[in-house]
Amino acid sequence: EVQLVESGGGLVQPGRSLRLSCAASGFTFDDYAMHWVRQAPGKGLEWVSGVNWNSGSIGYADSVKGRFTISRDNANNSLYLQMNSLRAEDTALYYCAKNRVGSYSRGLFDNWGQGTLVTVSS
Amino acid sequence: DIQMTQSPSSLSASVGDRVTITCQASQDISNYLNWYQQKPGKAPKVLIQDASNLETGVPSRFSGRGSGTVFTLTISSLQPEDVATYYCQQSDNPLLTFGGGTKVEIK
């Protein structure tokens, strides 16, 4: 059974940084692309970032480009999101999601974690 | 970026009704369109891949159609467990984007 467990969320002041983690199990992690998708309170889904199986190709939403960095550690079945220069509008539940295939660009999110909440406020 | 526009934003229908949700892309995305269901307090779940391919285990009352810029998700006979918000998502462009969602309720 695929399991994705996010951690690292919390309350942070504007301008500060936070690093999210996602521990994956139940599948061959390095066969698949991975993503971060967020959902602001009471709002819809927003794709944040995706990374290919081998980290050879990475993409970001325009709203986070230059501030967020996605990475993965295939040896430890883990996905990360380094979030810098955080803004109030980054407040959201951040989901880790597995892609159906190894390339993130054909994004199909076939398994999701339960999310970790990030609140950016002074 | 490819903009995805869903309509309606919400609907209320009776058990057994046929329900249709529309998703329009701002440019041709061929059939690279996926549908998700998100129940209250839960993570989303994929229902349909590539416009019309039903995921394993998804009830056959769900169906998807379309290509190019206009797509539909239909629930042929609405059930109480279908109360959820439904999202479309394009995978034609690597800047992946979702529609705004359609909240489905029981009348």
Interface residues (C-beta under 8 A of the other chain):
Chain A: H35 G44 L45 E46 W47 G50 G59 A61 D62 Y95 R100 Y104 S105 R106 G107 L108 F109 D110 W112 G113 Q114 G115
Chain B: D1 Y32 N34 Y36 Q38 A43 P44 K45 V46 Q49 E55 T85 Y87 Q89 S91 P94 L95 L96 T97 F98 G99 G100 G101
